[in-house]
Amino acid sequence: MKRSHVTLTAAAAAVIAAAGLALASGGPPPVPPADPAVDTVVSTGSAQARVRAPAERSNASIEHAVRAARARAVPGAVAAARAEAAALAAATGLRTGTIVGIRRDSPPLGYWDQEAGRFGAGIWCGRVYGGRRLVRRPDGTTKRVTRYHHGCPVPKRVSIRVTLTFAARPA
């Protein structure tokens, strides 16, 4: 094998290794969304819904109840965003048209969101800590004792936030 072939092979291997390392580390950072077009109005709306506690509490049943509550909250969030967009457009001499984009706002990847699961994403059951108390031992000393039990607490309410982009035209 010639020396130039060895050098090209080593260079190709280095490029492939660098690409593999970049992909293994998660790839390039996320690109922020582009600014909306000039003829649009962007508004945000939020709403809450009550979670109906299931009779049998498990990760799956609580997740199902939370998803159902989020689905009930979506129309309220869209209505709030629509009202805000109409007010913004009216203040600037525009009228809103059709919805050209919708996005459900959620925390960035890696940030904990309690509404996604109390003990982690989709995990609603786990160790629930009670209060601490002091226990007197037979020798007269005291020891701090923490009580806990396994539980599946159901959130009372969930909220949802959406961002809508409307087409705009002169009034």
Secondary structure, 3 states (H helix, E strand, C coil): CCHHHHHHHHHHHHHHHHHHHHHHCCCCCCCCCCCCCCCEEEEEEEEEEECCCCCCCCHHHHHHHHHHHHHHHHHHHHHHHHHHHHHHHHHCCEEEEEEEEEEEECCCCCCCCHHHCCCCCCCCCEEEEEEEEEEECCCCCEEEEEEEEEECCCCCEEEEEEEEEEEEEEC
